[in-house]
C-alpha cells in the first residue's frame, strides 16, 4: 500500500500503523551425522529404505518420488533428474537448472536391487503404493521416517533432514562450493564422477558406515 501512496494511486495508506501478530519461528529440519543416518536407513523397511538412501544424494523429495526406473543409466551410473511429483501430479523440476545428472555408486545400486527383490517397486515409477498410486511425501515422512526416528531416539525428522544433512557433510568435508551447488541445486556444467569420488560425498560415507 505504501507504493500506492508513492505513485499517487491512493491518498493515504489505510493499513499504516497496523501491527501484525508476531510470526511463528521457523522450525528447521534437524541434521543427522552420517552414523545416525546409516542407523535410520537400516531400520526402515522397503520401499522407504530406498527412498531414504536416495535422499542422501541431496535430491528433493518431489524429485525422488517422481523417479522412474529408466532414469537410472546403469552404464554411465548416473541418475537423470528430470521431473518432480507432488500429491500424485507429475511436474517439471523446481527450475530448469534443477534438471541434472547425478553420479551414483554401489549403495544406490544395492538399494535398487533390494527394492526390486522386495516386490514393492512399481513397474514404471520406483515408488508406488499398494493401491497403485504415487506416494505423497507427507505420508512417507509421518508413517516411516518419524516413526523410525522415534524408535531410535532421534529428533523428529522430515524429508528436508536428508538434504540438510548432506549439505552439512559437504561443508564439513571441505567440498568446493562449485561442486556443492551442482549436487544440491544443479548449478554449473554438470557433475563429474571424479569430483564426487575425490571429495568423499555422503554415499561413500554411508557405504563405509554400513560395512563397519
C-alpha positions in Angstrom: 0.0 0.0 0.0 2.9 2.3 0.6 3.8 2.0 -3.0 0.3 3.0 -4.0 0.7 6.2 -2.0 4.1 6.9 -3.6 2.6 6.5 -7.0 -0.5 8.6 -6.0 -3.0 5.8 -6.6 -4.4 6.4 -3.1 -4.1 9.4 -0.8 -3.1 7.5 2.3 -2.2 4.1 3.4 -5.3 2.6 5.2 -3.2 0.0 7.0 -0.5 2.3 8.2 0.2 1.7 11.9 -1.5 -1.7 11.9 0.6 -4.2 14.0 0.7 -7.7 12.7 0.9 -10.6 15.2 4.4 -12.0 15.6 5.2 -14.8 13.2 5.9 -18.3 14.4 9.6 -19.1 14.4 10.6 -21.4 11.5 11.5 -24.9 12.8 14.5 -26.1 10.8 14.8 -29.7 9.9 17.3 -31.5 12.2 20.7 -32.5 10.8 22.0 -36.0 11.5 25.6 -37.2 11.4 26.4 -39.9 8.9 26.4 -42.7 11.5 22.8 -41.8 12.6 21.6 -41.6 9.0 23.0 -45.1 8.5 21.2 -46.4 11.6 17.9 -44.8 10.4 18.2 -46.2 6.9 19.0 -49.7 8.2 15.8 -49.6 10.3 13.5 -48.7 7.5 11.5 -51.3 5.6 11.2 -51.1 1.8 10.2 -49.1 -0.1 11.1 -46.4 2.5 14.7 -47.6 2.8 15.4 -46.9 -0.8 13.7 -43.5 -0.6 16.0 -42.6 2.3 19.1 -43.8 0.5 18.2 -41.7 -2.5 17.6 -38.8 0.0 21.3 -38.9 0.8 22.1 -37.8 -2.8 20.7 -34.3 -2.0 17.7 -34.8 -4.3 14.4 -33.1 -3.2 11.6 -35.4 -2.0 9.5 -34.4 -5.0 12.3 -35.5 -7.3 12.8 -38.8 -5.6 9.1 -39.7 -5.6 8.9 -38.8 -9.3 11.8 -41.2 -10.3 11.2 -43.9 -12.9 13.4 -46.9 -13.5 14.6 -45.6 -16.8 16.0 -42.5 -15.1 18.9 -44.7 -13.9 21.6 -45.1 -16.6 23.2 -48.3 -15.5 26.1 -47.9 -18.0 27.1 -44.4 -17.1 26.0 -44.8 -13.5 24.0 -41.6 -13.3 20.5 -40.6 -12.2 18.8 -38.3 -14.6 16.7 -35.9 -12.6 14.1 -34.7 -15.0 10.8 -34.3 -13.1 9.1 -33.9 -9.7 6.0 -35.3 -8.2 3.7 -33.6 -5.7 0.4 -35.0 -4.5 0.3 -37.5 -7.3 0.9 -34.9 -10.0 3.9 -35.2 -12.2 5.6 -31.8 -12.9 8.8 -30.4 -14.3 11.6 -30.0 -11.8 11.6 -26.9 -9.5 13.6 -24.9 -12.1 15.2 -25.6 -15.4 18.6 -25.6 -13.6 17.3 -28.4 -11.3 17.5 -30.9 -14.2 20.8 -32.6 -13.6 22.7 -35.9 -13.9 23.8 -37.3 -10.5 26.5 -40.0 -10.4 25.7 -42.9 -8.2 27.6 -45.9 -6.8 27.3 -49.2 -5.1 24.9 -48.2 -2.3 22.3 -46.9 -4.7 22.7 -50.0 -6.9 22.2 -52.2 -3.9 19.1 -50.1 -2.9 17.6 -50.6 -6.3 18.3 -54.3 -6.3 16.7 -54.6 -2.8 13.6 -52.6 -3.9 13.1 -54.9 -6.9 13.6 -58.0 -4.8 11.1 -56.9 -2.3 8.4 -56.7 -5.0 7.3 -53.3 -3.7 8.6 -51.2 -6.6 6.4 -50.1 -9.4 6.6 -51.1 -13.0 7.3 -47.6 -14.4 7.9 -45.5 -11.3 10.0 -46.7 -8.5 7.7 -45.8 -5.7 4.0 -46.9 -6.0 1.6 -47.6 -3.1 -0.2 -50.9 -2.8 -3.3 -49.1 -4.3 -1.2 -48.3 -7.4 -0.9 -44.6 -6.7 2.2 -42.5 -6.2 3.4 -41.8 -2.7 2.7 -38.5 -1.0 5.8 -37.1 0.6 3.9 -36.1 3.8 2.6 -39.6 4.3 6.1 -41.1 3.9 7.5 -38.6 6.4 4.8 -39.3 9.1 4.5 -43.1 8.6 8.1 -44.1 8.0 10.8 -41.5 8.8 9.3 -40.1 12.0 8.4 -43.5 13.4 11.9 -44.9 12.8 13.5 -41.8 14.2 11.3 -42.0 17.4 12.2 -45.7 17.8 15.9 -44.8 17.6 15.6 -41.8 20.0 16.4 -39.4 17.2 14.9 -35.9 16.6 11.7 -35.7 14.6 12.8 -36.0 11.0 11.5 -34.6 7.8 12.4 -35.1 4.2 14.4 -31.9 4.5 16.6 -33.5 7.1 18.3 -35.7 4.5 19.1 -32.8 2.2 20.3 -30.6 5.1 22.5 -33.5 6.4 24.1 -33.9 3.0 24.6 -30.1 2.8 26.3 -30.1 6.2 28.5 -33.1 5.3 29.6 -31.4 2.1 30.6 -28.3 4.1 32.5 -30.2 6.8 34.3 -32.3 4.2 35.6 -29.1 2.5 33.8 -29.8 -0.8 34.3 -26.8 -3.1 31.2 -24.6 -3.4 31.0 -25.3 -7.2 30.5 -29.0 -6.6 28.3 -28.2 -3.6 25.9 -26.2 -5.9 26.0 -28.8 -8.7 24.9 -31.6 -6.4 22.2 -29.8 -4.5 20.9 -27.3 -7.0 22.0 -28.4 -10.4 24.1 -25.2 -10.9 27.0 -25.5 -13.2 28.1 -27.6 -16.1 27.4 -31.0 -14.7 29.0 -33.2 -12.0 31.9 -35.4 -12.9 32.1 -38.8 -11.2 35.7 -38.0 -10.5 34.7 -34.9 -8.5 32.3 -37.0 -6.4 34.9 -39.6 -5.7 37.6 -37.1 -4.8 35.5 -35.2 -2.3 34.1 -38.2 -0.5 30.4 -37.5 -0.6 27.6 -38.8 1.6 27.1 -42.0 -0.3 30.7 -43.0 0.2 30.5 -42.3 3.9 27.2 -44.2 4.3 28.6 -47.1 2.4 31.6 -47.2 4.8 29.3 -46.9 7.8 27.2 -49.9 6.8 30.4 -52.1 6.4 32.0 -51.2 9.7 
